[in-house]
Amino acid sequence: TPSGGLEIADASASVSLLLFIDKDLDIGDIGGNAAWALQASLLDGGLGASRVHRYHVYLAWDAVGTGRSQVGTDLLVNEQQQEVLADTSLGPFTHLLVYTSSTLVEQTTPVAVPL
């Protein structure tokens, strides 16, 4: 038998209530603020709460992050909105996504909103 072991704790933590209102009136361009709330399990100090360190916001071709392109910079866990600059070209993108990340890795399944 092995003399030692390693305990692995797996936790899931996502944002909720993701909202983006496009305020750019130009066809083919977007601009505005993406905003979200903390997932309820994060608010009550659940296992995921201490493991979320940053948010990452992307534009992507679909809701799972294909062809994604980061919007702005990584956000600290206490920041709950990201500005999408006016005149940002929509190009092939159809969704805005928010991923959470720990000190080790970014989550594999984002929260998405169609554009």
VEXLO-900579 format. One line per 4 residues: number of its first residue (from 1); for each residue x, y, z of N, C-alpha, C, O, CB. Coordinates in Angstrom, 3 decimals. Each point is the difference from the previous one (the first is absolute). Glycine has a CB too. Example, Ala and Ser with C-alpha at 12.3 -4.5 7.8 and 13.67 -1.06 7.14 Angstrom:
1> 13.190:-5.690:7.800:-0.890:1.190:0.000:0.900:1.200:0.000:1.036:-0.019:0.665:-2.928:-1.154:0.581  1.542:2.223:-1.966:0.820:1.190:0.060:-0.770:1.090:0.730:0.509:1.108:0.169:0.675:-1.736:-2.314
//
This chain:
1> 0.836:-1.192:0.000:-0.836:1.192:0.000:0.870:1.241:0.000:1.087:-0.003:0.577:-2.902:-1.232:0.632  1.348:2.299:-1.852:0.779:1.241:-0.019:0.117:0.599:1.394:-0.902:-0.138:0.826:0.149:0.555:-3.173  1.863:0.242:2.595:0.233:0.569:1.322:-0.639:1.372:0.179:-0.098:0.484:1.128:2.211:-1.759:-1.052  -2.535:1.891:-1.125:-0.590:1.335:0.123:-1.125:0.170:-0.994:-0.251:-0.869:-0.835:2.435:1.786:1.619
5> -2.832:0.171:-0.688:-1.095:0.274:-0.916:-0.165:1.495:-0.191:0.622:0.818:0.677:-1.757:-2.931:0.025  0.296:2.425:-1.624:-0.270:1.384:-0.310:-1.502:0.184:-0.113:-0.659:-0.684:-0.783:2.878:0.934:-0.402  -2.751:0.664:1.959:-1.429:0.271:-0.073:-0.256:1.032:-1.089:0.663:1.036:-0.051:-0.951:-1.577:2.507  -0.664:0.258:-3.317:-0.375:0.922:-1.066:-1.433:0.440:0.229:-0.903:-0.826:0.132:2.501:-0.269:-1.763
9> -1.796:2.391:1.677:-1.351:0.552:0.152:-0.366:0.700:-1.299:0.725:0.880:-0.463:-0.449:-0.589:2.983  -1.392:-0.679:-3.101:-0.456:0.590:-1.243:-1.212:0.866:0.292:-0.924:-0.433:0.689:1.806:-1.521:-2.031  -0.885:3.173:0.823:-1.114:0.911:0.234:-0.350:0.707:-1.300:0.858:0.227:-0.853:-0.164:0.093:3.261  -1.939:0.015:-2.540:-0.476:0.719:-1.174:-0.443:1.387:0.427:-0.659:0.157:1.028:-0.057:-2.307:-2.152
13> 1.073:3.148:0.346:-0.421:1.365:0.313:-0.152:0.775:-1.298:0.952:0.143:-0.767:0.218:-0.215:3.015  -2.369:0.567:-2.484:-0.290:0.790:-1.195:-0.689:1.287:0.409:-0.477:0.139:1.127:0.288:-2.223:-2.536  0.145:3.026:0.472:-0.781:1.206:0.244:-1.459:-0.302:-0.315:-0.309:-1.037:-0.587:2.292:2.538:0.048  -2.873:-0.604:0.924:-1.412:-0.152:-0.346:-0.530:1.354:-0.453:0.653:1.027:0.180:-0.952:-2.933:1.481
17> -0.879:1.895:-2.243:-0.671:1.219:-0.442:0.863:0.858:-0.933:0.009:1.226:0.107:-1.279:-1.267:2.028  1.993:-0.613:-3.047:0.828:0.724:-0.959:-0.882:0.820:-0.931:-0.976:-0.507:-0.552:2.740:-1.287:0.673  -1.413:3.064:-0.290:-0.784:0.908:-0.819:0.931:0.887:-0.816:0.985:0.527:0.518:-2.856:-0.560:1.171  1.551:0.190:-2.967:0.708:0.955:-0.846:-1.031:0.738:-0.834:-0.780:-0.617:-0.727:2.873:-0.831:0.653
21> -2.095:2.769:0.180:-0.878:0.832:-0.815:0.882:0.787:-0.956:0.817:0.821:0.416:-2.584:-0.653:1.424  1.587:-0.433:-3.126:0.785:0.666:-1.035:-0.512:1.421:-0.176:-1.148:0.204:-0.394:1.594:-2.405:-0.773  0.400:3.183:1.459:-0.384:1.405:-0.130:0.602:0.649:-1.241:-0.216:1.185:-0.256:0.038:-1.064:2.733  0.936:-0.905:-3.249:0.587:0.511:-1.233:-1.036:-0.150:-1.108:-0.448:-1.112:-0.282:2.816:0.510:1.031
25> -2.749:1.698:-1.373:-1.061:-0.015:-1.000:0.489:-0.381:-1.404:-0.811:-0.193:-0.905:-0.336:1.925:2.259  2.460:-1.841:-1.538:0.539:-0.352:-1.309:-0.213:-1.477:-0.296:0.233:-0.855:0.855:1.467:2.675:-0.635  -2.143:-2.110:-1.432:-0.149:-1.394:-0.427:1.380:-0.633:-0.075:0.922:0.575:-0.580:-3.038:-0.043:-0.722  2.258:-1.712:1.885:1.279:-0.708:-0.025:0.944:0.364:1.127:1.084:-0.575:0.109:-1.352:0.466:-2.521
29> -0.127:1.061:3.258:0.822:0.395:1.149:-0.816:-0.190:1.273:-1.229:0.050:-0.019:2.534:1.623:-1.387  -0.598:-1.891:2.511:-0.641:-0.080:1.306:0.744:0.888:0.982:1.144:0.386:-0.239:-1.934:-2.733:-0.235  0.139:2.662:1.566:0.613:0.779:1.066:-0.968:0.082:1.172:-1.212:0.082:-0.198:2.570:1.254:-1.471  -0.845:-1.356:2.850:-0.829:0.055:1.198:0.682:-0.721:1.147:1.184:-0.327:-0.075:-3.246:0.440:-1.339
33> 1.311:-0.358:2.475:0.552:-0.702:1.155:-0.579:-1.397:0.121:-1.211:-0.194:-0.102:1.527:2.377:1.258  0.551:-3.146:-0.938:-0.421:-1.344:0.390:0.026:-0.011:1.526:0.977:0.432:0.612:-0.064:-1.558:-2.764  -1.981:0.636:2.757:-0.071:-0.044:1.461:-0.569:-1.336:0.438:-0.741:-0.636:-0.749:0.450:3.136:0.863  0.630:-2.930:1.092:-0.454:-1.285:0.520:-0.062:0.067:1.508:0.485:0.943:0.625:0.503:-2.157:-2.590
37> -1.589:0.204:2.526:-0.081:-0.134:1.457:0.844:-1.200:0.413:0.303:-0.878:-0.808:-2.637:1.915:0.876  2.698:-1.051:1.190:0.669:-1.172:0.539:-1.009:-1.130:0.127:-1.150:0.230:0.375:2.816:1.212:0.865  -1.248:-2.637:-1.544:-0.860:-1.169:0.167:-0.386:-0.117:1.470:0.825:0.258:0.877:0.271:-1.441:-2.841  -2.328:0.802:2.242:-0.490:-0.072:1.381:0.913:-0.822:0.893:0.199:0.353:1.163:-2.507:-0.118:-2.028
41> 2.868:-1.321:0.350:0.875:-0.844:0.821:1.290:0.721:0.384:0.654:-0.378:0.972:-1.612:-1.633:-2.099  1.332:3.055:0.364:1.185:0.771:0.351:-0.315:1.005:1.102:0.861:0.331:0.815:0.007:-0.616:-3.147  -2.099:0.763:2.349:-0.377:0.995:0.997:-0.051:-0.570:1.411:0.285:0.703:0.969:-1.570:0.459:-2.730  0.919:-2.443:1.875:-0.118:-0.578:1.338:1.288:-0.659:0.485:-0.007:-0.754:0.973:-2.395:0.403:-1.440
45> 3.507:0.640:-0.218:1.280:-0.532:0.447:0.209:-1.460:-0.345:0.793:-0.682:0.648:-0.876:2.318:1.160  -0.618:-2.127:-2.822:0.152:-1.383:-0.418:1.419:-0.306:-0.446:0.841:0.895:-0.078:-3.226:-0.903:-0.590  2.648:-1.256:0.376:1.342:-0.458:-0.356:0.591:0.789:-1.151:1.197:0.288:0.003:-1.816:-2.541:0.794  -0.193:2.610:-1.780:0.503:0.734:-1.152:0.422:1.420:0.310:0.839:0.564:-0.703:-2.288:-1.960:-0.664
49> 0.875:1.988:2.417:0.239:1.412:0.294:1.479:0.318:0.197:0.479:1.013:-0.509:-2.730:-0.926:1.544  2.961:-0.900:-0.334:1.402:0.281:0.276:0.911:-0.364:-1.168:1.191:0.310:0.019:-1.665:-0.690:2.382  -0.077:-0.266:-3.399:0.820:-0.457:-1.113:-0.084:0.882:-1.241:0.831:-0.131:-0.899:-1.138:-2.133:1.779  -0.672:3.155:-0.947:-0.104:0.905:-1.146:0.911:1.193:0.242:-0.114:0.690:1.013:-2.271:-1.420:-1.485
53> 3.296:0.964:-0.479:0.940:1.104:0.137:-0.156:1.054:-1.083:0.337:1.165:0.211:1.219:-2.742:0.857  -2.065:1.174:-2.227:-0.116:0.939:-1.113:-1.176:-0.366:-0.895:-0.495:-1.126:0.003:2.969:1.522:0.075  -2.901:0.613:-0.848:-0.975:-0.202:-1.067:0.684:0.330:-1.315:0.880:0.859:-0.056:-2.847:-0.309:1.584  1.556:-1.237:-2.584:0.496:0.253:-1.345:-1.218:0.153:-0.902:-0.900:-0.840:0.015:3.070:-0.467:0.387
57> -2.198:2.381:-1.186:-1.122:0.272:-0.890:0.491:-0.139:-1.440:1.064:0.503:-0.365:-2.159:1.062:2.066  0.291:-2.260:-2.510:0.365:-0.254:-1.392:-1.173:0.227:-0.931:-1.157:-0.077:0.415:2.850:-1.568:0.355  -1.397:1.924:-2.021:-0.952:-0.122:-1.094:0.332:-1.323:-0.672:1.170:-0.373:-0.091:-1.427:2.926:-0.253  -0.761:-3.264:-0.127:0.258:-1.312:-0.600:-1.019:-0.287:-1.098:-1.025:0.673:-0.117:2.003:-1.497:2.291
61> -0.669:-0.189:-2.971:-0.859:-0.414:-1.109:-1.234:-0.751:0.482:-0.990:-0.103:-0.725:3.004:-0.013:-0.726  -1.958:-0.411:2.680:-1.124:-0.779:0.533:0.024:0.056:1.527:0.872:0.636:0.592:-0.836:-2.172:-2.617  -0.996:0.869:2.653:-0.150:0.051:1.456:1.039:-0.819:0.757:0.090:0.106:1.223:-2.494:0.236:-1.603  3.185:-1.149:-0.317:1.014:-0.814:0.687:1.411:0.555:-0.155:0.953:-0.584:0.515:-2.402:-1.389:-0.883
65> 1.592:3.096:-0.336:1.290:0.672:-0.042:0.849:-0.240:-1.229:1.183:0.341:0.001:-1.271:-0.493:2.382  -0.475:-0.422:-3.428:0.775:-0.222:-1.221:0.437:1.345:-0.582:-0.799:0.932:-0.091:-0.467:-3.080:-0.369  2.530:2.243:0.068:0.530:1.202:-0.626:-0.012:1.224:0.895:-0.111:1.125:-0.488:-0.644:-2.056:-1.633  0.865:0.729:3.403:-0.154:1.108:0.945:1.129:1.023:-0.080:1.135:-0.305:-0.366:-2.347:-1.257:1.847
69> 0.840:2.799:-1.119:0.933:1.122:0.029:-0.285:0.800:1.271:-1.136:0.411:0.238:1.287:-0.309:-2.800  0.882:0.116:3.376:-0.208:0.640:1.301:-0.357:1.472:-0.148:0.551:0.715:-0.836:1.052:-2.329:1.847  -2.543:2.043:-0.176:-0.420:1.396:0.090:0.677:0.583:1.238:-0.196:-0.505:1.105:-2.062:0.062:-2.270  3.040:1.485:0.993:0.658:0.629:1.147:1.033:-0.918:0.638:0.594:-0.854:-0.658:-2.659:2.180:1.056
73> 2.261:-1.127:0.892:0.979:-0.782:0.747:-0.725:-0.873:1.020:-1.205:0.146:0.208:2.964:1.652:-0.528  -1.025:-2.697:0.950:-0.572:-0.829:1.058:-0.522:0.915:1.116:0.594:1.034:0.308:0.987:-2.965:-0.870  -2.696:1.524:1.149:-0.615:0.793:1.059:0.128:-0.702:1.337:-0.103:-1.224:0.077:-1.495:2.197:-1.728  1.820:-0.212:2.691:0.048:-0.565:1.344:-1.385:-0.457:0.412:-0.999:0.457:-0.555:2.939:1.022:1.152
77> -2.005:-2.366:0.362:-1.266:-0.617:0.392:-1.022:1.001:0.529:-1.200:-0.275:-0.046:2.475:-1.773:0.560  -0.837:3.190:-0.017:-0.952:0.988:0.502:-0.520:0.929:-1.103:-0.843:0.856:0.271:2.010:-0.962:1.930  -0.687:-0.044:-3.424:-0.475:0.790:-1.137:-1.060:-0.809:-0.735:0.230:-1.160:-0.342:2.008:2.355:0.116  -3.385:-0.597:-0.015:-1.108:-0.752:-0.588:-0.536:0.625:-1.269:-1.169:-0.179:-0.343:0.597:-0.576:2.602
81> 1.431:1.495:-2.961:-0.379:0.503:-1.313:1.235:0.260:-0.837:1.089:0.251:0.517:-3.161:0.764:0.446  1.875:-1.083:-2.273:1.084:0.252:-0.956:-0.546:0.891:-1.099:-1.034:-0.304:-0.595:2.156:-1.924:1.102  -0.441:3.311:-0.776:-0.409:0.880:-1.088:0.442:-0.598:-1.332:1.146:-0.421:-0.158:-0.997:2.440:1.677  -1.069:-2.049:-2.462:0.319:-0.323:-1.389:0.011:1.347:-0.702:-1.034:0.659:-0.104:-0.024:-3.040:0.144
85> 2.215:2.786:-0.518:0.143:1.332:-0.571:-0.913:0.201:-1.198:-0.217:-0.923:-0.785:2.569:0.967:1.579  -2.890:1.168:-0.934:-0.821:0.348:-1.158:0.811:-0.252:-1.268:1.225:0.128:-0.002:-2.514:1.613:1.342  0.605:-2.093:-2.398:0.601:-0.279:-1.307:0.836:-1.279:-0.015:0.848:-0.176:-0.874:-0.823:2.621:0.466  -0.263:-3.342:1.378:0.640:-1.316:-0.056:-0.667:-0.786:-1.124:-1.218:-0.179:-0.003:1.773:0.201:2.509
89> 0.243:-0.486:-3.454:-0.547:-0.738:-1.140:-0.572:-1.343:0.446:0.661:-0.786:0.679:0.994:1.914:-2.196  -2.895:-1.364:1.117:-0.647:-1.271:0.335:0.632:-1.143:-0.769:0.116:-1.106:0.526:-2.251:2.312:-0.049  2.548:-0.960:-1.715:0.633:-1.048:-0.815:-0.813:-1.277:0.025:-1.219:0.040:-0.168:3.454:0.956:0.636  -1.580:-2.135:-0.262:-0.711:-1.283:-0.003:-0.586:-0.378:1.361:-0.578:-1.077:0.144:2.096:0.366:-1.960
93> -1.376:1.581:2.810:-0.396:-0.354:1.365:-1.514:0.056:0.192:-0.670:0.905:-0.496:2.861:-0.032:1.300  -2.707:-1.847:-0.084:-1.435:-0.085:0.257:-0.337:-0.026:1.490:-1.169:0.098:0.373:0.943:-1.303:-2.528  1.246:1.075:3.008:-0.237:-0.122:1.439:1.056:0.764:0.805:1.139:0.173:-0.435:-2.204:-2.416:0.043  0.651:2.689:1.570:0.912:0.538:0.995:0.037:-1.014:1.134:-1.041:-0.475:0.452:0.559:2.924:-1.082
97> 1.703:-2.781:1.092:0.167:-1.046:1.009:0.776:0.505:1.201:0.858:0.874:-0.123:-0.929:-2.586:-1.676  -0.236:1.160:2.952:0.773:0.274:1.210:0.436:-1.331:0.598:-0.815:-0.885:0.261:-0.452:3.055:0.174  2.567:-2.286:-0.226:0.597:-1.158:0.668:0.499:0.448:1.370:0.438:1.139:0.155:0.231:-2.204:-2.379  -0.730:0.196:3.200:0.684:0.229:1.273:1.313:-0.767:-0.061:0.144:-0.939:-0.782:-2.340:1.252:2.081
101> 3.148:0.093:-0.472:1.244:-0.769:0.083:0.512:0.004:1.430:-0.224:0.932:0.772:0.782:-0.363:-3.161  0.133:-1.643:2.704:0.685:-0.123:1.294:1.454:0.390:-0.226:0.351:0.504:-1.067:-1.923:-2.362:1.890  2.404:1.630:0.162:1.425:0.259:-0.187:0.622:-1.038:-0.926:1.105:0.197:-0.505:-1.001:0.847:2.782  -0.811:-2.147:-2.500:0.545:-1.076:-0.822:-0.519:-0.027:-1.433:0.774:-0.205:-0.934:-0.550:-1.068:3.008
105> -1.523:1.478:-2.254:-0.575:-0.248:-1.315:-1.287:0.790:-0.213:-0.702:0.348:0.949:1.722:-2.622:-0.918  -1.310:2.546:-1.298:-1.261:0.628:-0.381:-1.062:-1.080:-0.125:0.295:-1.117:-0.424:0.911:2.994:-0.783  -2.461:-1.544:1.581:-1.063:-0.989:-0.107:-0.166:-0.425:-1.457:0.336:0.755:-0.912:-1.498:0.230:2.928  0.650:-2.181:-2.230:-0.116:-0.527:-1.359:-1.315:0.381:-0.672:-0.069:0.031:-1.228:1.520:-1.913:1.920
109> -2.485:2.170:0.074:-1.301:0.319:-0.569:-0.403:1.409:0.448:-0.240:0.227:1.185:-0.428:-2.689:-1.203  0.595:3.407:-0.922:-0.318:1.373:0.376:-1.505:0.223:0.152:-0.812:-0.864:-0.331:2.878:1.602:-0.853  -2.409:0.429:1.687:-1.375:0.500:-0.050:-0.035:0.921:-1.216:0.894:0.826:-0.180:-1.294:-0.988:2.753  -0.632:0.021:-3.408:-0.044:0.723:-1.271:-1.317:0.736:-0.175:-1.032:-0.402:0.538:2.564:-1.293:-1.525
113> -1.479:2.780:0.224:-1.201:0.724:-0.398:0.133:0.289:-1.498:1.061:0.428:-0.454:-1.381:0.618:2.795  -0.752:-1.276:-3.114:0.071:0.302:-1.433:0.065:1.505:-0.231:-0.555:0.785:0.768:-0.720:-2.889:-1.276  1.952:2.486:-0.551:0.119:1.432:-0.341:-1.090:0.404:-0.978:-0.067:1.161:-0.404:2.549:-1.255:0.780
//
